[in-house]
């Protein structure tokens, strides 16, 4: 199983909508609010690394209100 952890900096006014939209992405397993330099943590899982890449590069980038995306992809 491939995993990725995506850390977001978001516009606070859009945070709730961003989290709701992220939960609709099929590879997303968890969406959590965080405190610190990042606002949201998204955990993605899939047997297909291309699905994770598409979720980050296409699905997340199409959500309004995200100011910065930092992706951490695990290596087995």
N, C-alpha and C positions, 0 to 999 in steps of 0.2 A: 504494500500500500504506500503510495506517494502522499506526502503531506507538505503543506505550505502554511506559513503563518504570515499574515498580511497586516501591517500596522498602518493605520490611517490618521492623518491630521485632517480634521473636517471643520466646516463652518458650523458652529454650534446650533444655529437656527435650522440646519438641515440634518442634524445628527439622527434624530428619530427616523426620518424618512430613509436616510442612507442605510441604517441598520435593518429596516423592514425590507428594502430592496435587496440588500445583500443576502438575507435569509432565503430569498426566492431562487438564488443561483444553485443549481443542482449539486455542485461539488462542495458547497459550504456546509460544514458540520457544526459550527458554532460561531456566534457573533457576540462579542462582549464589550461593554464600556470599560475603559481603562482610565486611570489617573496618572498623570506624569506628562512626558513630552508627546505621547500619542493619545488619541481620543478613543479609538476603536481598534479591537483585535478581531481578525477574522481567521478562522481555522478552516482550511480546505483539505479534502481527502479524495483521492481517486486512484484507481489502478492504472489510469491512463494519464501520463504527465502532460500530454497535449491538452486534455480537458482542464487541468489546473492552469496551464498557461493561458488558455482562452478565457477562463474565468477572470484572471487578473488583467490581461491585456485588452479584453473587449468588454466584458460585463461590468467589471468595477470601474473602468475608465469612462463608461457611459453614464455613471450615476453623478448627478449634479451635487455640488457642495463639497466634494473631496478636494482638498488642497495639496495633499502629498500622499504617496503610496510607497511604503517600504516593504519589500517582499523577502521572506526568508524561506527558502525551499530546502527541505531536509534531504539528506543523502543516506541511503541504506548501505 
